[in-house]
């Protein structure tokens, strides 16, 4: 996502003499570069006001391409690549234009992850039209300083689920009536779909009404405890609240006008 801002130079300076005509390309390029830099700084500042504790990768995703005297065009844009994560241009788009939540790489990986549920049926962890939302109130959810689930825990969850360890395997309910297998060397993360949580083995172990999601299982001498670290929910839809174009345009126009007139008429 990027924006291009056009300026009517003749309207700004009126009648041009020959000296001004020579100086304009250099002055215009310098002013444009000042303008797009100012725009990105304003976008960074506004993002910290509008979003709740955004990570530095998001704040620093507002970039610009410089102009030159030979090419009087400069661009403000949002980073659209992230080799090890999610591109800000994509996950910010619903916050700018409105629309459904952007499916992260983790969510996409869950769509390709299949486990057996408590009845022994193969189920897809990532359901179409659904999303796994971190349960930040769980004592077993690890958060970073920005209040988000830690990247390391995302990796552990995905690795565990893709290791083909499921609620059926761990608790022996796949064969109905068999004693639970020893899970000391098995992953502690399991996916419980709606069918699984109503199986008698699980239903009788929750004091509150359980919800489908990803659970951390903790086996203790006093018994096994279940902590829901992610909740399966409907994909949220956002109303655009971050006016990327408006913020950038206003900051760029103001700075360009100041810088250009100062250079041409000083």
KOLDRENZA-876289 format. One record per residue (C-alpha): residue number from 1; residue in one letter; chain; x, y, z. Coordinates in Angstrom, 2 decimals. Example, Ala and Ser with C-alpha at 12.3 -4.5 7.8 and 13.67 -1.06 7.14 Angstrom:
BEGIN
<rec finu="1" martor="A" doro="A" c1="12.30" c2="-4.50" c3="7.80"/>
<rec finu="2" martor="S" doro="A" c1="13.67" c2="-1.06" c3="7.14"/>
***
This chain:
BEGIN
<rec finu="1" martor="X" doro="A" c1="0.00" c2="0.00" c3="0.00"/>
<rec finu="2" martor="X" doro="A" c1="1.38" c2="3.40" c3="-0.98"/>
<rec finu="3" martor="X" doro="A" c1="0.28" c2="6.95" c3="-1.79"/>
<rec finu="4" martor="X" doro="A" c1="1.44" c2="9.50" c3="-4.32"/>
<rec finu="5" martor="X" doro="A" c1="0.99" c2="13.22" c3="-3.59"/>
<rec finu="6" martor="X" doro="A" c1="0.98" c2="15.75" c3="-6.43"/>
<rec finu="7" martor="X" doro="A" c1="1.79" c2="19.46" c3="-6.13"/>
<rec finu="8" martor="X" doro="A" c1="1.00" c2="22.31" c3="-8.51"/>
<rec finu="9" martor="X" doro="A" c1="4.29" c2="24.19" c3="-8.45"/>
<rec finu="10" martor="X" doro="A" c1="3.20" c2="27.03" c3="-10.74"/>
<rec finu="11" martor="X" doro="A" c1="0.19" c2="27.72" c3="-8.58"/>
<rec finu="12" martor="X" doro="A" c1="2.42" c2="27.84" c3="-5.50"/>
<rec finu="13" martor="X" doro="A" c1="5.06" c2="30.24" c3="-6.85"/>
<rec finu="14" martor="X" doro="A" c1="3.23" c2="32.11" c3="-9.59"/>
<rec finu="15" martor="X" doro="A" c1="5.35" c2="33.72" c3="-12.32"/>
<rec finu="16" martor="X" doro="A" c1="8.74" c2="32.02" c3="-12.54"/>
<rec finu="17" martor="X" doro="A" c1="11.94" c2="33.69" c3="-13.60"/>
<rec finu="18" martor="X" doro="A" c1="14.75" c2="31.76" c3="-15.26"/>
<rec finu="19" martor="X" doro="A" c1="16.78" c2="31.35" c3="-12.08"/>
<rec finu="20" martor="X" doro="A" c1="13.81" c2="29.91" c3="-10.24"/>
<rec finu="21" martor="X" doro="A" c1="13.15" c2="27.48" c3="-13.09"/>
<rec finu="22" martor="X" doro="A" c1="16.67" c2="26.13" c3="-12.71"/>
<rec finu="23" martor="X" doro="A" c1="16.41" c2="25.85" c3="-8.93"/>
<rec finu="24" martor="X" doro="A" c1="12.98" c2="24.24" c3="-8.86"/>
<rec finu="25" martor="X" doro="A" c1="13.96" c2="20.62" c3="-9.65"/>
<rec finu="26" martor="X" doro="A" c1="16.56" c2="20.54" c3="-6.89"/>
<rec finu="27" martor="X" doro="A" c1="14.33" c2="22.42" c3="-4.45"/>
<rec finu="28" martor="X" doro="A" c1="11.37" c2="20.25" c3="-5.37"/>
<rec finu="29" martor="X" doro="A" c1="13.28" c2="17.04" c3="-4.82"/>
<rec finu="30" martor="X" doro="A" c1="14.61" c2="18.19" c3="-1.46"/>
<rec finu="31" martor="X" doro="A" c1="11.17" c2="19.37" c3="-0.36"/>
<rec finu="32" martor="X" doro="A" c1="9.55" c2="16.11" c3="-1.48"/>
<rec finu="33" martor="X" doro="A" c1="12.05" c2="14.09" c3="0.49"/>
<rec finu="34" martor="X" doro="A" c1="11.44" c2="16.24" c3="3.54"/>
<rec finu="35" martor="X" doro="A" c1="7.70" c2="15.80" c3="3.05"/>
<rec finu="36" martor="X" doro="A" c1="7.68" c2="11.99" c3="2.83"/>
<rec finu="37" martor="X" doro="A" c1="10.07" c2="11.69" c3="5.77"/>
<rec finu="38" martor="X" doro="A" c1="7.77" c2="13.89" c3="7.87"/>
<rec finu="39" martor="X" doro="A" c1="4.77" c2="11.85" c3="6.75"/>
<rec finu="40" martor="X" doro="A" c1="6.35" c2="8.58" c3="7.93"/>
<rec finu="41" martor="X" doro="A" c1="7.25" c2="10.13" c3="11.27"/>
<rec finu="42" martor="X" doro="A" c1="3.67" c2="11.28" c3="11.72"/>
<rec finu="43" martor="X" doro="A" c1="2.35" c2="7.85" c3="10.79"/>
<rec finu="44" martor="X" doro="A" c1="4.62" c2="6.27" c3="13.40"/>
<rec finu="45" martor="X" doro="A" c1="3.43" c2="8.71" c3="16.06"/>
<rec finu="46" martor="X" doro="A" c1="-0.26" c2="8.26" c3="15.19"/>
<rec finu="47" martor="X" doro="A" c1="0.03" c2="4.47" c3="15.11"/>
<rec finu="48" martor="X" doro="A" c1="1.20" c2="4.52" c3="18.72"/>
<rec finu="49" martor="X" doro="A" c1="-1.80" c2="6.67" c3="19.68"/>
<rec finu="50" martor="X" doro="A" c1="-4.40" c2="4.66" c3="17.77"/>
<rec finu="51" martor="X" doro="A" c1="-3.21" c2="1.07" c3="18.31"/>
<rec finu="52" martor="X" doro="A" c1="-2.90" c2="-0.57" c3="21.69"/>
<rec finu="53" martor="X" doro="A" c1="0.80" c2="-0.98" c3="22.49"/>
<rec finu="54" martor="X" doro="A" c1="1.94" c2="-1.80" c3="18.92"/>
<rec finu="55" martor="X" doro="A" c1="5.19" c2="-3.70" c3="18.44"/>
<rec finu="56" martor="X" doro="A" c1="8.19" c2="-1.83" c3="16.96"/>
<rec finu="57" martor="X" doro="A" c1="7.91" c2="-3.84" c3="13.73"/>
<rec finu="58" martor="X" doro="A" c1="4.48" c2="-2.28" c3="13.13"/>
<rec finu="59" martor="X" doro="A" c1="5.50" c2="1.23" c3="14.16"/>
<rec finu="60" martor="X" doro="A" c1="8.57" c2="1.12" c3="11.93"/>
<rec finu="61" martor="X" doro="A" c1="6.75" c2="-0.31" c3="8.93"/>
<rec finu="62" martor="X" doro="A" c1="5.97" c2="3.13" c3="7.45"/>
<rec finu="63" martor="X" doro="A" c1="8.62" c2="3.80" c3="4.82"/>
<rec finu="64" martor="X" doro="A" c1="9.30" c2="6.11" c3="1.89"/>
<rec finu="65" martor="X" doro="A" c1="11.12" c2="6.21" c3="-1.44"/>
<rec finu="66" martor="X" doro="A" c1="13.06" c2="9.37" c3="-2.21"/>
<rec finu="67" martor="X" doro="A" c1="12.79" c2="11.55" c3="-5.29"/>
<rec finu="68" martor="X" doro="A" c1="15.61" c2="13.07" c3="-7.35"/>
<rec finu="69" martor="X" doro="A" c1="15.85" c2="16.31" c3="-9.41"/>
<rec finu="70" martor="X" doro="A" c1="15.46" c2="14.12" c3="-12.50"/>
<rec finu="71" martor="X" doro="A" c1="12.45" c2="12.27" c3="-11.13"/>
<rec finu="72" martor="X" doro="A" c1="10.24" c2="14.44" c3="-8.94"/>
<rec finu="73" martor="X" doro="A" c1="8.25" c2="11.64" c3="-7.37"/>
<rec finu="74" martor="X" doro="A" c1="8.39" c2="10.34" c3="-3.82"/>
<rec finu="75" martor="X" doro="A" c1="6.26" c2="7.65" c3="-2.23"/>
<rec finu="76" martor="X" doro="A" c1="5.08" c2="6.78" c3="1.25"/>
<rec finu="77" martor="X" doro="A" c1="4.27" c2="3.09" c3="1.75"/>
<rec finu="78" martor="X" doro="A" c1="3.88" c2="0.30" c3="4.28"/>
<rec finu="79" martor="X" doro="A" c1="6.35" c2="-2.56" c3="4.38"/>
<rec finu="80" martor="X" doro="A" c1="4.88" c2="-5.45" c3="2.39"/>
<rec finu="81" martor="X" doro="A" c1="7.44" c2="-8.14" c3="3.17"/>
<rec finu="82" martor="X" doro="A" c1="8.33" c2="-10.01" c3="6.35"/>
<rec finu="83" martor="X" doro="A" c1="10.39" c2="-13.15" c3="5.71"/>
<rec finu="84" martor="X" doro="A" c1="9.92" c2="-14.43" c3="9.28"/>
<rec finu="85" martor="X" doro="A" c1="6.54" c2="-12.97" c3="10.09"/>
<rec finu="86" martor="X" doro="A" c1="3.42" c2="-11.26" c3="8.75"/>
<rec finu="87" martor="X" doro="A" c1="3.68" c2="-8.32" c3="6.29"/>
<rec finu="88" martor="X" doro="A" c1="2.43" c2="-5.12" c3="7.97"/>
<rec finu="89" martor="X" doro="A" c1="0.86" c2="-3.92" c3="4.70"/>
<rec finu="90" martor="X" doro="A" c1="-1.47" c2="-6.93" c3="4.88"/>
<rec finu="91" martor="X" doro="A" c1="-2.34" c2="-7.11" c3="8.56"/>
<rec finu="92" martor="X" doro="A" c1="-2.83" c2="-3.32" c3="8.78"/>
<rec finu="93" martor="X" doro="A" c1="-5.15" c2="-3.20" c3="5.76"/>
<rec finu="94" martor="X" doro="A" c1="-8.32" c2="-4.13" c3="7.74"/>
<rec finu="95" martor="X" doro="A" c1="-7.42" c2="-1.38" c3="10.24"/>
<rec finu="96" martor="X" doro="A" c1="-7.14" c2="1.12" c3="7.37"/>
<rec finu="97" martor="X" doro="A" c1="-9.98" c2="0.14" c3="5.04"/>
<rec finu="98" martor="X" doro="A" c1="-12.02" c2="-2.14" c3="7.27"/>
<rec finu="99" martor="X" doro="A" c1="-12.77" c2="-5.79" c3="6.67"/>
<rec finu="100" martor="X" doro="A" c1="-12.04" c2="-9.23" c3="8.11"/>
<rec finu="101" martor="X" doro="A" c1="-8.99" c2="-10.00" c3="10.22"/>
<rec finu="102" martor="X" doro="A" c1="-5.89" c2="-10.85" c3="8.21"/>
<rec finu="103" martor="X" doro="A" c1="-5.04" c2="-14.57" c3="8.54"/>
<rec finu="104" martor="X" doro="A" c1="-1.54" c2="-14.70" c3="10.01"/>
<rec finu="105" martor="X" doro="A" c1="1.06" c2="-17.28" c3="9.06"/>
<rec finu="106" martor="X" doro="A" c1="0.23" c2="-19.17" c3="12.25"/>
<rec finu="107" martor="X" doro="A" c1="-3.47" c2="-19.26" c3="11.36"/>
<rec finu="108" martor="X" doro="A" c1="-2.59" c2="-20.40" c3="7.85"/>
<rec finu="109" martor="X" doro="A" c1="-0.42" c2="-23.19" c3="9.24"/>
<rec finu="110" martor="X" doro="A" c1="-3.32" c2="-24.38" c3="11.42"/>
<rec finu="111" martor="X" doro="A" c1="-5.45" c2="-24.79" c3="8.29"/>
<rec finu="112" martor="X" doro="A" c1="-2.96" c2="-27.43" c3="7.17"/>
<rec finu="113" martor="X" doro="A" c1="-2.75" c2="-29.16" c3="10.54"/>
<rec finu="114" martor="X" doro="A" c1="-4.90" c2="-32.24" c3="11.16"/>
<rec finu="115" martor="X" doro="A" c1="-5.22" c2="-34.14" c3="14.46"/>
<rec finu="116" martor="X" doro="A" c1="-7.55" c2="-36.77" c3="15.83"/>
<rec finu="117" martor="X" doro="A" c1="-10.18" c2="-35.56" c3="18.24"/>
<rec finu="118" martor="X" doro="A" c1="-11.42" c2="-37.38" c3="21.33"/>
<rec finu="119" martor="X" doro="A" c1="-13.71" c2="-39.62" c3="19.28"/>
<rec finu="120" martor="X" doro="A" c1="-10.86" c2="-40.70" c3="17.01"/>
<rec finu="121" martor="X" doro="A" c1="-12.05" c2="-38.61" c3="14.05"/>
<rec finu="122" martor="X" doro="A" c1="-9.54" c2="-36.57" c3="12.05"/>
<rec finu="123" martor="X" doro="A" c1="-10.23" c2="-32.85" c3="12.38"/>
<rec finu="124" martor="X" doro="A" c1="-8.57" c2="-29.74" c3="10.99"/>
<rec finu="125" martor="X" doro="A" c1="-7.26" c2="-27.48" c3="13.75"/>
<rec finu="126" martor="X" doro="A" c1="-7.76" c2="-24.31" c3="11.73"/>
<rec finu="127" martor="X" doro="A" c1="-11.44" c2="-24.15" c3="10.85"/>
<rec finu="128" martor="X" doro="A" c1="-12.65" c2="-22.06" c3="7.91"/>
<rec finu="129" martor="X" doro="A" c1="-14.28" c2="-18.88" c3="9.14"/>
<rec finu="130" martor="X" doro="A" c1="-12.72" c2="-19.33" c3="12.59"/>
<rec finu="131" martor="X" doro="A" c1="-9.58" c2="-18.04" c3="14.27"/>
<rec finu="132" martor="X" doro="A" c1="-7.49" c2="-19.03" c3="17.29"/>
<rec finu="133" martor="X" doro="A" c1="-7.28" c2="-16.09" c3="19.68"/>
<rec finu="134" martor="X" doro="A" c1="-4.69" c2="-16.16" c3="22.50"/>
<rec finu="135" martor="X" doro="A" c1="-6.23" c2="-16.37" c3="25.95"/>
<rec finu="136" martor="X" doro="A" c1="-4.06" c2="-13.78" c3="27.65"/>
<rec finu="137" martor="X" doro="A" c1="-5.65" c2="-14.42" c3="31.04"/>
<rec finu="138" martor="X" doro="A" c1="-4.44" c2="-17.98" c3="31.19"/>
<rec finu="139" martor="X" doro="A" c1="-1.53" c2="-18.57" c3="33.59"/>
<rec finu="140" martor="X" doro="A" c1="0.02" c2="-20.81" c3="30.93"/>
<rec finu="141" martor="X" doro="A" c1="0.02" c2="-18.16" c3="28.20"/>
<rec finu="142" martor="X" doro="A" c1="3.43" c2="-16.59" c3="27.91"/>
<rec finu="143" martor="X" doro="A" c1="3.38" c2="-12.95" c3="26.87"/>
<rec finu="144" martor="X" doro="A" c1="6.06" c2="-10.53" c3="25.71"/>
<rec finu="145" martor="X" doro="A" c1="6.46" c2="-6.95" c3="26.93"/>
<rec finu="146" martor="X" doro="A" c1="3.84" c2="-5.79" c3="24.41"/>
<rec finu="147" martor="X" doro="A" c1="1.16" c2="-8.01" c3="25.94"/>
<rec finu="148" martor="X" doro="A" c1="1.06" c2="-10.49" c3="23.04"/>
<rec finu="149" martor="X" doro="A" c1="1.58" c2="-14.23" c3="23.12"/>
<rec finu="150" martor="X" doro="A" c1="5.30" c2="-14.88" c3="22.74"/>
<rec finu="151" martor="X" doro="A" c1="6.50" c2="-16.03" c3="19.29"/>
<rec finu="152" martor="X" doro="A" c1="8.20" c2="-18.99" c3="20.98"/>
<rec finu="153" martor="X" doro="A" c1="4.90" c2="-20.29" c3="22.32"/>
<rec finu="154" martor="X" doro="A" c1="3.29" c2="-20.04" c3="18.88"/>
<rec finu="155" martor="X" doro="A" c1="6.13" c2="-22.19" c3="17.56"/>
<rec finu="156" martor="X" doro="A" c1="5.78" c2="-24.74" c3="20.37"/>
<rec finu="157" martor="X" doro="A" c1="2.02" c2="-25.03" c3="19.85"/>
<rec finu="158" martor="X" doro="A" c1="2.35" c2="-25.56" c3="16.12"/>
<rec finu="159" martor="X" doro="A" c1="5.18" c2="-28.06" c3="16.56"/>
<rec finu="160" martor="X" doro="A" c1="3.15" c2="-30.01" c3="19.11"/>
<rec finu="161" martor="X" doro="A" c1="0.00" c2="-30.17" c3="17.02"/>
<rec finu="162" martor="X" doro="A" c1="1.91" c2="-31.12" c3="13.89"/>
<rec finu="163" martor="X" doro="A" c1="3.62" c2="-33.88" c3="15.85"/>
<rec finu="164" martor="X" doro="A" c1="0.33" c2="-35.77" c3="15.54"/>
<rec finu="165" martor="X" doro="A" c1="-0.24" c2="-35.85" c3="19.28"/>
<rec finu="166" martor="X" doro="A" c1="-3.92" c2="-35.39" c3="19.99"/>
<rec finu="167" martor="X" doro="A" c1="-6.44" c2="-35.62" c3="22.77"/>
<rec finu="168" martor="X" doro="A" c1="-7.28" c2="-39.10" c3="21.53"/>
<rec finu="169" martor="X" doro="A" c1="-3.68" c2="-40.30" c3="21.70"/>
<rec finu="170" martor="X" doro="A" c1="-2.85" c2="-38.84" c3="25.09"/>
<rec finu="171" martor="X" doro="A" c1="-5.89" c2="-39.97" c3="26.99"/>
<rec finu="172" martor="X" doro="A" c1="-6.67" c2="-43.29" c3="25.39"/>
<rec finu="173" martor="X" doro="A" c1="-10.28" c2="-42.32" c3="24.73"/>
<rec finu="174" martor="X" doro="A" c1="-9.77" c2="-43.16" c3="21.07"/>
<rec finu="175" martor="X" doro="A" c1="-10.41" c2="-46.81" c3="21.94"/>
<rec finu="176" martor="X" doro="A" c1="-13.09" c2="-46.02" c3="24.51"/>
<rec finu="177" martor="X" doro="A" c1="-12.42" c2="-47.59" c3="27.88"/>
<rec finu="178" martor="X" doro="A" c1="-8.68" c2="-48.09" c3="27.65"/>
<rec finu="179" martor="X" doro="A" c1="-6.55" c2="-46.54" c3="30.37"/>
<rec finu="180" martor="X" doro="A" c1="-4.82" c2="-43.27" c3="29.39"/>
<rec finu="181" martor="X" doro="A" c1="-1.35" c2="-43.75" c3="27.98"/>
<rec finu="182" martor="X" doro="A" c1="1.71" c2="-42.39" c3="29.77"/>
<rec finu="183" martor="X" doro="A" c1="2.19" c2="-38.92" c3="28.30"/>
<rec finu="184" martor="X" doro="A" c1="5.46" c2="-37.96" c3="29.99"/>
<rec finu="185" martor="X" doro="A" c1="7.23" c2="-37.69" c3="26.63"/>
<rec finu="186" martor="X" doro="A" c1="4.27" c2="-36.33" c3="24.71"/>
<rec finu="187" martor="X" doro="A" c1="3.42" c2="-32.75" c3="23.93"/>
<rec finu="188" martor="X" doro="A" c1="1.39" c2="-30.85" c3="26.46"/>
<rec finu="189" martor="X" doro="A" c1="-0.56" c2="-28.86" c3="23.87"/>
<rec finu="190" martor="X" doro="A" c1="-3.73" c2="-30.39" c3="22.45"/>
<rec finu="191" martor="X" doro="A" c1="-6.64" c2="-29.18" c3="20.35"/>
<rec finu="192" martor="X" doro="A" c1="-10.13" c2="-29.78" c3="21.71"/>
<rec finu="193" martor="X" doro="A" c1="-12.90" c2="-29.23" c3="19.19"/>
<rec finu="194" martor="X" doro="A" c1="-16.55" c2="-28.91" c3="20.15"/>
<rec finu="195" martor="X" doro="A" c1="-17.08" c2="-32.66" c3="19.83"/>
<rec finu="196" martor="X" doro="A" c1="-14.14" c2="-33.44" c3="22.11"/>
<rec finu="197" martor="X" doro="A" c1="-15.05" c2="-31.14" c3="24.98"/>
<rec finu="198" martor="X" doro="A" c1="-18.42" c2="-32.88" c3="25.33"/>
<rec finu="199" martor="X" doro="A" c1="-16.87" c2="-36.34" c3="25.54"/>
<rec finu="200" martor="X" doro="A" c1="-17.46" c2="-37.65" c3="29.10"/>
<rec finu="201" martor="X" doro="A" c1="-13.72" c2="-37.91" c3="29.78"/>
<rec finu="202" martor="X" doro="A" c1="-13.22" c2="-34.18" c3="29.19"/>
<rec finu="203" martor="X" doro="A" c1="-16.65" c2="-32.84" c3="30.12"/>
<rec finu="204" martor="X" doro="A" c1="-16.31" c2="-34.07" c3="33.69"/>
<rec finu="205" martor="X" doro="A" c1="-12.92" c2="-32.41" c3="34.13"/>
<rec finu="206" martor="X" doro="A" c1="-13.94" c2="-28.78" c3="33.57"/>
<rec finu="207" martor="X" doro="A" c1="-15.52" c2="-26.82" c3="36.39"/>
<rec finu="208" martor="X" doro="A" c1="-16.71" c2="-24.12" c3="33.98"/>
<rec finu="209" martor="X" doro="A" c1="-18.29" c2="-24.49" c3="30.57"/>
<rec finu="210" martor="X" doro="A" c1="-15.38" c2="-25.44" c3="28.27"/>
<rec finu="211" martor="X" doro="A" c1="-14.75" c2="-23.80" c3="24.92"/>
<rec finu="212" martor="X" doro="A" c1="-13.13" c2="-25.22" c3="21.78"/>
<rec finu="213" martor="X" doro="A" c1="-9.51" c2="-24.22" c3="21.50"/>
<rec finu="214" martor="X" doro="A" c1="-5.91" c2="-25.17" c3="22.18"/>
<rec finu="215" martor="X" doro="A" c1="-5.15" c2="-26.36" c3="25.70"/>
<rec finu="216" martor="X" doro="A" c1="-1.99" c2="-26.74" c3="27.71"/>
<rec finu="217" martor="X" doro="A" c1="-2.18" c2="-29.98" c3="29.69"/>
<rec finu="218" martor="X" doro="A" c1="-0.34" c2="-30.19" c3="32.99"/>
<rec finu="219" martor="X" doro="A" c1="-0.09" c2="-33.59" c3="34.63"/>
<rec finu="220" martor="X" doro="A" c1="0.52" c2="-33.35" c3="38.36"/>
<rec finu="221" martor="X" doro="A" c1="0.57" c2="-35.90" c3="41.16"/>
<rec finu="222" martor="X" doro="A" c1="-2.69" c2="-34.35" c3="42.32"/>
<rec finu="223" martor="X" doro="A" c1="-4.28" c2="-34.78" c3="38.89"/>
<rec finu="224" martor="X" doro="A" c1="-4.29" c2="-33.41" c3="35.37"/>
<rec finu="225" martor="X" doro="A" c1="-5.13" c2="-29.75" c3="34.79"/>
<rec finu="226" martor="X" doro="A" c1="-6.18" c2="-28.09" c3="31.53"/>
<rec finu="227" martor="X" doro="A" c1="-5.41" c2="-24.51" c3="30.65"/>
<rec finu="228" martor="X" doro="A" c1="-6.98" c2="-22.98" c3="27.55"/>
<rec finu="229" martor="X" doro="A" c1="-4.21" c2="-20.89" c3="25.96"/>
<rec finu="230" martor="X" doro="A" c1="-6.10" c2="-20.18" c3="22.72"/>
<rec finu="231" martor="X" doro="A" c1="-9.83" c2="-19.89" c3="22.10"/>
<rec finu="232" martor="X" doro="A" c1="-11.52" c2="-20.79" c3="18.83"/>
<rec finu="233" martor="X" doro="A" c1="-13.62" c2="-17.79" c3="17.77"/>
<rec finu="234" martor="X" doro="A" c1="-15.28" c2="-16.29" c3="14.73"/>
<rec finu="235" martor="X" doro="A" c1="-13.03" c2="-14.21" c3="12.49"/>
<rec finu="236" martor="X" doro="A" c1="-13.53" c2="-10.58" c3="13.59"/>
<rec finu="237" martor="X" doro="A" c1="-14.36" c2="-7.80" c3="11.14"/>
<rec finu="238" martor="X" doro="A" c1="-12.88" c2="-4.34" c3="11.69"/>
<rec finu="239" martor="X" doro="A" c1="-13.95" c2="-0.83" c3="10.83"/>
<rec finu="240" martor="X" doro="A" c1="-11.07" c2="1.18" c3="9.43"/>
<rec finu="241" martor="X" doro="A" c1="-9.73" c2="3.35" c3="12.24"/>
<rec finu="242" martor="X" doro="A" c1="-6.24" c2="4.23" c3="10.97"/>
<rec finu="243" martor="X" doro="A" c1="-6.45" c2="6.89" c3="8.25"/>
<rec finu="244" martor="X" doro="A" c1="-3.15" c2="6.08" c3="6.58"/>
<rec finu="245" martor="X" doro="A" c1="-3.77" c2="8.23" c3="3.50"/>
<rec finu="246" martor="X" doro="A" c1="-5.20" c2="11.18" c3="5.39"/>
<rec finu="247" martor="X" doro="A" c1="-2.43" c2="11.28" c3="7.98"/>
<rec finu="248" martor="X" doro="A" c1="0.34" c2="10.98" c3="5.38"/>
<rec finu="249" martor="X" doro="A" c1="-1.19" c2="13.48" c3="2.96"/>
<rec finu="250" martor="X" doro="A" c1="-1.76" c2="16.19" c3="5.54"/>
<rec finu="251" martor="X" doro="A" c1="1.74" c2="15.91" c3="7.00"/>
<rec finu="252" martor="X" doro="A" c1="3.42" c2="15.73" c3="3.58"/>
<rec finu="253" martor="X" doro="A" c1="1.56" c2="18.67" c3="2.05"/>
<rec finu="254" martor="X" doro="A" c1="2.28" c2="20.93" c3="4.98"/>
<rec finu="255" martor="X" doro="A" c1="5.97" c2="20.08" c3="5.09"/>
<rec finu="256" martor="X" doro="A" c1="6.42" c2="20.28" c3="1.30"/>
<rec finu="257" martor="X" doro="A" c1="4.87" c2="23.74" c3="1.11"/>
<rec finu="258" martor="X" doro="A" c1="7.09" c2="25.06" c3="3.89"/>
<rec finu="259" martor="X" doro="A" c1="10.32" c2="23.50" c3="2.59"/>
<rec finu="260" martor="X" doro="A" c1="9.74" c2="24.31" c3="-1.08"/>
<rec finu="261" martor="X" doro="A" c1="8.87" c2="28.00" c3="-0.58"/>
<rec finu="262" martor="X" doro="A" c1="11.78" c2="28.47" c3="1.77"/>
<rec finu="263" martor="X" doro="A" c1="14.23" c2="27.05" c3="-0.78"/>
<rec finu="264" martor="X" doro="A" c1="12.85" c2="28.88" c3="-3.84"/>
<rec finu="265" martor="X" doro="A" c1="12.34" c2="32.31" c3="-2.33"/>
<rec finu="266" martor="X" doro="A" c1="15.14" c2="32.61" c3="0.23"/>
***
